[in-house]
Each structure stands twice: as C-alpha cells, then as structure tokens.
Amino acid sequence: MSDQPPARLEPSPDEFLVAQASPEFTKLRASLRRFVFPLSAFFLIWYGVYVLLGAFATDFMGTKVWGNINVGLILGLLQFVTTFAITFAYVRFANRDLDPQADAIRQKFADGEYAAVAKEK
C-alpha cells in the first residue's frame, strides 16, 4: 500500500467556483467574448441583409452576372464562404489565444491551487 492519497478524478464544485472567480478565467471569458460577439453580429447582419435583399430587392438579386448566374446566387454562395472563413478564423484564434489560457487554468486544477483556495473558504 502507498501512503500517497488517491488521485482525484474530478474537481469539486467549490473548486469550479474558485476557478470561475479567478482573474485567469475572467481574462479567458473576455477574450472569447471579444472575438465571438463581433463576428456573430457581423454574420447575423450579413445574413439578414441577404434575406431582406431576397425578399424586397428581387430585381437586384435576379440581375444576371454571367449566363444563368445572378447576384442572388453569388450572394448565397458567399454565405457559405463566410461561414467557412469565420470557422477558420475561430479555430486559429482558439489555438493561438484561448487554448494557452485554458491550459493555464487546467494546470491550476491539476496543481491543486483552486482546491487550496476552496478549502480556505
């Protein structure tokens, strides 16, 4: 038998509350919001404009660009392009900015720093 305590499988609810109140978590949440909110607003506005153009500017959307390809089809395809571009940008942002911050928080859980603070309370 070993005299070491058994390894903890998961943090307690109190540790999660301590982590949530930590400056590291606050910074992580702020970083995420600074990226997600503006891009979400941009995409929703862009999509809304597309829908409104389709509903109220049918002559414009039906304007032929080349052969049977019209402005509406091009803007519709650009919706897909925009979706993939935003996804690509988010993955890069998460890998570069969010993951290191999350790893630091995860390490504090592993080191027991949040457990020590939770016990003090």
N, C-alpha and C positions, 0 to 999 in steps of 0.2 A: 504494500500500500504506500501511496505517496502522501507526503504531508502538505502538498500544494492543494489549494481549493480547486474544485472542479471548474472547468472553463465555462464561462457564461455563454449561453446560446443567443440570448437577445436582451437588449437593454430594457430597463423598467420604464413604466410610463413617466415617472418623475424625471428620469434622465432625458427623455424626449422633451419634456417641458423646459428643462435647463438648456438643452441644445437650442430649442426654438427661441429662447430669450437671449441667446449668445450673440455677440457682435458679428461673429463669423456667419451665422445663419441669416442675420439681418442683411448683411452685405450680399450673400448669395441670392436672397429673395429680391433685393433691389436690383441686382444685375439682371436677373431673369425678367423682371418687370420692365426694365429699361429697354430690353430687346423685344419682348413679346407684345406689349401693348401697342407701340407704334406700328409694328408690322401687321398686327391684327387689324388695327384701324385702317391702315393703308389698303389691305386686301379687301376688307368689307366695303370700303368706299369704292374701290375699283370694281368689285363685283356688282355693287348697287348701280353704278354708272352704266355698266354693261346691260343690266336688266332694264333700267329705265330707257336706255337707247333702243333696246329691242322692243319695248312697249310703245314708246312715243316718237321715236325717230326712225320709223320703218323705211322711209325713203333713203335716209343716210345709210342705214345698215344694209340696205339692198343695193347700194351702189356697187356696180361691177368694178373689180380691180383688174382681173385678168381671167378671161374665159368665164367659167361659171363661179369663180371665186369672188365673193363680195366682202365688204367691210365687216359685216356681222360674223362671217365665218373666220376671218382673220382675228377679230377681237375675241371670239370664242376660243380659238386655239391658243391665243395669248393668255387666257385664263389658266390653261394647263401649264404653260411655260412659267407663268408667275408662281403657281403652286410649287413646281419643282425648284424654282430659284429660291423661294422662301425656305423650303425644306433644306436645301443645300446650305444656305446661309445659317440656318439654325444649327445644323449639325456641326458646322465649322465653329460657330460661336460656343456651342456647348463643349466641344472638345478643347477649345482654347481657353475659355473663361470659366464655365460652370463646373466642369469636371475637376479641375485642381482645387476649387473651393470646396466642393462636395467631398473630395478625398481628405482634405484637412479636417473637416467635420467628422468624417468616418473614423479617422485616426484618433481623434479625441475620444470617441466612443470606445475604440479598442484599447486605448491607454487608460481608460477609466477616469478621465478628467471630469466628465459630466457626472459620473457616479459619485465621485468625491463631493462635488458641489451639491448634488441631490441629497446626500446623507447629512450635509451640514444644515439643510433647511428643515 
